[in-house]
Amino acid sequence: MTSTVLHAAAGTPLAAEGEINPIGLPWGEVLIGVIGFAVLLFVLGKFVWPQFEKAYAARTKAIEGGIADAEAAQREARDALEQYRAQLAGAREEAAKIREDARAQAQAIRDDMLTQAHAESERIAAAGRAQLDAQRAQIVAELRSDLGRVSVDLASRVVGESLEDEARQRRTVERFLADLER
């Protein structure tokens, strides 16, 4: 009864010979539809599905290869990072060594310059002392000479006689200077 209501609502006649068709279509159309569906499945199974499988396999392979390449690149990056860190540590050690060497050289240069400056100041001081000694000796000689003349003149006036004799003058001057030194 339901199929009659459906056919009546759809406007399709019931089977002419009194046979009831469960899907409501003539058997010839159902057979053509089944054959067409089978041909479609055969064509899809023979030509399309293999292409889909190839594309899927290629895509899977590309993805897996990409993952493997990414993992290899990550390992290389890790190795490069470790190498970079090792080089950086080596560079830091070398920089520290260079700084220490530079400090040692600077200290050696400073010590050398201080030694040279001390030696130069000693040399200048010694030269100054020698010059002062020479000037003092010259001044003492000039003073002795001047003092000798003055003392001879003074002694001549005190004694009342001329002390023209050089030996006598020398003895008088030396005696006078010895008295002064005492």
VOTORMI-848309 format. One record per residue (C-alpha): residue number from 1; x, y, z; residue in three letters. Coordinates in steps of 0.5 Angstrom, whole numbers, m for minus. Layout:
// residues N
{node NUM, {X, Y, Z}, 'ALA'}
...
END
This chain:
// residues 182
{node 1, {0, 0, 0}, 'MET'}
{node 2, {6, 5, 1}, 'THR'}
{node 3, {8, 4, m6}, 'SER'}
{node 4, {2, 5, m9}, 'THR'}
{node 5, {1, 12, m5}, 'VAL'}
{node 6, {8, 13, m7}, 'LEU'}
{node 7, {7, 12, m14}, 'HIS'}
{node 8, {0, 16, m14}, 'ALA'}
{node 9, {4, 22, m11}, 'ALA'}
{node 10, {10, 21, m16}, 'ALA'}
{node 11, {5, 20, m22}, 'GLY'}
{node 12, {8, 14, m24}, 'THR'}
{node 13, {4, 8, m26}, 'PRO'}
{node 14, {4, 2, m23}, 'LEU'}
{node 15, {7, m4, m27}, 'ALA'}
{node 16, {3, m5, m33}, 'ALA'}
{node 17, {3, m13, m32}, 'GLU'}
{node 18, {1, m13, m25}, 'GLY'}
{node 19, {8, m14, m23}, 'GLU'}
{node 20, {11, m10, m17}, 'ILE'}
{node 21, {18, m7, m18}, 'ASN'}
{node 22, {21, m6, m11}, 'PRO'}
{node 23, {24, 1, m13}, 'ILE'}
{node 24, {19, 3, m18}, 'GLY'}
{node 25, {23, 3, m24}, 'LEU'}
{node 26, {22, m1, m30}, 'PRO'}
{node 27, {27, m7, m30}, 'TRP'}
{node 28, {31, m5, m37}, 'GLY'}
{node 29, {33, 2, m34}, 'GLU'}
{node 30, {35, m1, m27}, 'VAL'}
{node 31, {39, m6, m31}, 'LEU'}
{node 32, {42, m1, m35}, 'ILE'}
{node 33, {44, 3, m29}, 'GLY'}
{node 34, {47, m3, m26}, 'VAL'}
{node 35, {51, m4, m32}, 'ILE'}
{node 36, {53, 3, m33}, 'GLY'}
{node 37, {55, 3, m25}, 'PHE'}
{node 38, {59, m3, m26}, 'ALA'}
{node 39, {63, 0, m32}, 'VAL'}
{node 40, {64, 7, m28}, 'LEU'}
{node 41, {67, 2, m22}, 'LEU'}
{node 42, {72, m1, m27}, 'PHE'}
{node 43, {74, 5, m31}, 'VAL'}
{node 44, {75, 8, m24}, 'LEU'}
{node 45, {79, 2, m21}, 'GLY'}
{node 46, {83, 1, m27}, 'LYS'}
{node 47, {85, 8, m29}, 'PHE'}
{node 48, {83, 13, m23}, 'VAL'}
{node 49, {85, 9, m17}, 'TRP'}
{node 50, {92, 7, m19}, 'PRO'}
{node 51, {93, 15, m20}, 'GLN'}
{node 52, {90, 17, m14}, 'PHE'}
{node 53, {95, 11, m10}, 'GLU'}
{node 54, {101, 14, m14}, 'LYS'}
{node 55, {100, 21, m12}, 'ALA'}
{node 56, {98, 19, m5}, 'TYR'}
{node 57, {105, 15, m5}, 'ALA'}
{node 58, {109, 20, m8}, 'ALA'}
{node 59, {106, 25, m3}, 'ARG'}
{node 60, {107, 21, 3}, 'THR'}
{node 61, {114, 19, 0}, 'LYS'}
{node 62, {115, 27, m1}, 'ALA'}
{node 63, {113, 28, 6}, 'ILE'}
{node 64, {117, 23, 9}, 'GLU'}
{node 65, {123, 25, 5}, 'GLY'}
{node 66, {122, 32, 8}, 'GLY'}
{node 67, {121, 30, 15}, 'ILE'}
{node 68, {128, 26, 14}, 'ALA'}
{node 69, {131, 32, 10}, 'ASP'}
{node 70, {128, 37, 16}, 'ALA'}
{node 71, {131, 32, 21}, 'GLU'}
{node 72, {138, 32, 17}, 'ALA'}
{node 73, {138, 39, 17}, 'ALA'}
{node 74, {136, 40, 24}, 'GLN'}
{node 75, {142, 35, 26}, 'ARG'}
{node 76, {147, 39, 22}, 'GLU'}
{node 77, {144, 45, 25}, 'ALA'}
{node 78, {146, 42, 32}, 'ARG'}
{node 79, {153, 40, 30}, 'ASP'}
{node 80, {154, 47, 27}, 'ALA'}
{node 81, {151, 50, 33}, 'LEU'}
{node 82, {156, 46, 37}, 'GLU'}
{node 83, {162, 47, 33}, 'GLN'}
{node 84, {160, 55, 33}, 'TYR'}
{node 85, {160, 54, 41}, 'ARG'}
{node 86, {167, 50, 41}, 'ALA'}
{node 87, {170, 56, 36}, 'GLN'}
{node 88, {167, 61, 41}, 'LEU'}
{node 89, {170, 58, 47}, 'ALA'}
{node 90, {176, 57, 43}, 'GLY'}
{node 91, {176, 65, 41}, 'ALA'}
{node 92, {174, 67, 48}, 'ARG'}
{node 93, {180, 63, 51}, 'GLU'}
{node 94, {185, 66, 46}, 'GLU'}
{node 95, {182, 73, 47}, 'ALA'}
{node 96, {183, 72, 54}, 'ALA'}
{node 97, {190, 69, 53}, 'LYS'}
{node 98, {192, 75, 48}, 'ILE'}
{node 99, {189, 80, 53}, 'ARG'}
{node 100, {194, 77, 59}, 'GLU'}
{node 101, {200, 77, 54}, 'ASP'}
{node 102, {198, 84, 52}, 'ALA'}
{node 103, {198, 86, 60}, 'ARG'}
{node 104, {204, 82, 61}, 'ALA'}
{node 105, {208, 86, 55}, 'GLN'}
{node 106, {205, 93, 58}, 'ALA'}
{node 107, {208, 91, 65}, 'GLN'}
{node 108, {214, 89, 61}, 'ALA'}
{node 109, {214, 96, 57}, 'ILE'}
{node 110, {212, 100, 63}, 'ARG'}
{node 111, {218, 97, 68}, 'ASP'}
{node 112, {223, 98, 62}, 'ASP'}
{node 113, {221, 105, 61}, 'MET'}
{node 114, {221, 106, 69}, 'LEU'}
{node 115, {228, 103, 69}, 'THR'}
{node 116, {230, 107, 63}, 'GLN'}
{node 117, {227, 113, 66}, 'ALA'}
{node 118, {231, 112, 73}, 'HIS'}
{node 119, {237, 111, 69}, 'ALA'}
{node 120, {237, 117, 65}, 'GLU'}
{node 121, {235, 121, 72}, 'SER'}
{node 122, {241, 118, 75}, 'GLU'}
{node 123, {245, 120, 69}, 'ARG'}
{node 124, {243, 127, 69}, 'ILE'}
{node 125, {243, 127, 77}, 'ALA'}
{node 126, {251, 125, 76}, 'ALA'}
{node 127, {252, 130, 70}, 'ALA'}
{node 128, {249, 135, 75}, 'GLY'}
{node 129, {253, 133, 81}, 'ARG'}
{node 130, {259, 133, 76}, 'ALA'}
{node 131, {258, 140, 74}, 'GLN'}
{node 132, {257, 142, 81}, 'LEU'}
{node 133, {263, 139, 83}, 'ASP'}
{node 134, {267, 142, 77}, 'ALA'}
{node 135, {264, 149, 78}, 'GLN'}
{node 136, {265, 149, 86}, 'ARG'}
{node 137, {272, 147, 85}, 'ALA'}
{node 138, {273, 153, 80}, 'GLN'}
{node 139, {269, 157, 85}, 'ILE'}
{node 140, {274, 155, 90}, 'VAL'}
{node 141, {280, 156, 86}, 'ALA'}
{node 142, {278, 163, 84}, 'GLU'}
{node 143, {276, 165, 91}, 'LEU'}
{node 144, {283, 162, 94}, 'ARG'}
{node 145, {286, 166, 89}, 'SER'}
{node 146, {282, 172, 90}, 'ASP'}
{node 147, {282, 171, 98}, 'LEU'}
{node 148, {290, 170, 97}, 'GLY'}
{node 149, {291, 177, 94}, 'ARG'}
{node 150, {286, 180, 99}, 'VAL'}
{node 151, {290, 177, 105}, 'SER'}
{node 152, {297, 179, 102}, 'VAL'}
{node 153, {294, 186, 101}, 'ASP'}
{node 154, {292, 186, 108}, 'LEU'}
{node 155, {298, 182, 111}, 'ALA'}
{node 156, {302, 188, 108}, 'SER'}
{node 157, {298, 193, 111}, 'ARG'}
{node 158, {298, 190, 118}, 'VAL'}
{node 159, {306, 188, 118}, 'VAL'}
{node 160, {308, 194, 114}, 'GLY'}
{node 161, {312, 191, 109}, 'GLU'}
{node 162, {312, 188, 102}, 'SER'}
{node 163, {310, 181, 101}, 'LEU'}
{node 164, {312, 181, 94}, 'GLU'}
{node 165, {316, 175, 94}, 'ASP'}
{node 166, {311, 169, 92}, 'GLU'}
{node 167, {314, 164, 96}, 'ALA'}
{node 168, {312, 168, 102}, 'ARG'}
{node 169, {305, 170, 100}, 'GLN'}
{node 170, {304, 163, 99}, 'ARG'}
{node 171, {306, 161, 106}, 'ARG'}
{node 172, {302, 167, 109}, 'THR'}
{node 173, {295, 165, 105}, 'VAL'}
{node 174, {296, 158, 107}, 'GLU'}
{node 175, {297, 160, 114}, 'ARG'}
{node 176, {291, 165, 113}, 'PHE'}
{node 177, {286, 159, 110}, 'LEU'}
{node 178, {288, 154, 115}, 'ALA'}
{node 179, {286, 159, 121}, 'ASP'}
{node 180, {280, 160, 117}, 'LEU'}
{node 181, {278, 153, 117}, 'GLU'}
{node 182, {279, 152, 124}, 'ARG'}
END
